Structure formats: C-alpha cells, structure tokens
Amino acid sequence: MSKHDTHFINVFSVVIGLLILVALGIFAFARVVGHTQERQVLEERDYSKNVADRLAPVSREAVAGQDNAALAIKSDSGSAGSAMPVALPKDGAAVFQQVCSTCHGAGIAGAPKAGDKAAWGPRIAQGKATLYEHALKGFNGKSGVMPAKGGRIDLSDDLVKQAVDHMVQMAQ
Ligand code: HEC
C-alpha cells in the first residue's frame, strides 16, 4: 500500500466514525423527543378531555321510569365541560379586570388608558349614553377599534355598562 492509500484510509475511517456517532446522537435525540411528545400530546388531560368531549353523543334521551339526573341541563358558565371555563364576572370592576383591562389597562391598540384623565376627559364629555352605546355596540374611532362589549358578547348589557361606569370613575 502506498503512503497515500494509508493516509486516505485513516482519514476515511475517522470520517465514517464521526458520521456513525452523529447518527447515534440523532437516534438517541429522536427517542427522547418522541417520548416527550407522547407524554405531552397523548396523555395531556386537556387533550384527552377534548377528544372525549368531541366523541360524546350530540343528544341524550331521558328514559321514563329511570334515573335521568345526569341529563339535567347545567349552566355553561364555569362548568368543567365548557370550552372556556371562565366564570362570568359579577360586577363592573370584575368585568374591567377580566375583559377591558386587556386593552384599557395599559392603553394598547389606541385604547384610552383607564385612569388617564386627559384621554378620558373628552370622551366622558360626550355623555354616558354615548359611552354605553360605543361599549355595547362597538366603536370605530380615530385612535382604534373598540370591539362590541370588548369582545365578550356573552356579557349582559348591564355588566358592560357597569364596567364603563367603573372606567369613568377611574378617570375622575
Ligand atoms: C381589543 C381592545 C379593547 C378591549 C378588550 C376593550 N376596549 Fe374599549 N376601546 C378600545 C379602543 C381602541 C378604544 C378607542 C376607540 C377610538 O376612540 O378610536 C376604546 C374606547 C372605549 C370607550 C370610549 C368610547 C368613546 O366613545 O370614546 C369606552 C367607554 C370603552 N372603550 C369601554 C370598554 C369596556 C367597558 C370594555 C370591557 C367590557 C372595553 N372597552 C374593552 C379597545 C378595547
């Protein structure tokens, strides 16, 4: 064997050796990642529950003479089965905390910041009726878009009005 051949074989062996190491590394990594996924995706309680919810029959029938307690209609708010397990806020301050402060808390997306007298002064001057109307139906003003009821159309008009009162109070 010539000196060149020996050199080639040495280099070649090292390269092949490295490639095998890399392949083993990737293999090991894939196994680790595969297990993580199994745990997080397949065994996650929310995921399993969502699947169970989707597979549940659309309708159930009450049978005469049997215990039909499981069919009682439950209120959607805060029940474990609802997609959004958020309890309905009880008063204006709670609505503000839960919903309106997303935008009005820090004054993002052009929303007048709660407690900012300069931003609220001219708005309050329009009168409560206008503010209510804009909060309930939505409002496309100069500085941005106020979504109807702050995007929570499930809230009662009364609660939204209380939230407006709350923000007006904060700016006085
Ligand atoms: C997605 C962001 C967002 C959320 C959430 C939001 N607002 Fe607003 N709101 C805005 C923006 C932006 C404006 C300013 C619109 C303009 O004047 O251009 C505004 C303006 C207002 C005004 C003044 C309207 C006027 O006539 O000047 C009131 C009142 C108001 N919001 C009430 C609420 C209440 C009550 C909630 C919660 C139920 C709420 N907002 C949630 C973005 C939001």
Residues whose N, C-alpha, C, O or C-beta is under 5 A from the ligand:
A	BS01	HEC	V99 C100 T102 C103 I108 A109 G110 A111 P112 R123 T130 L131 H134 A135 F139 N140 G141 K142 S143 G144 V145 M146 P147 K149 G150 V160 A163 V164
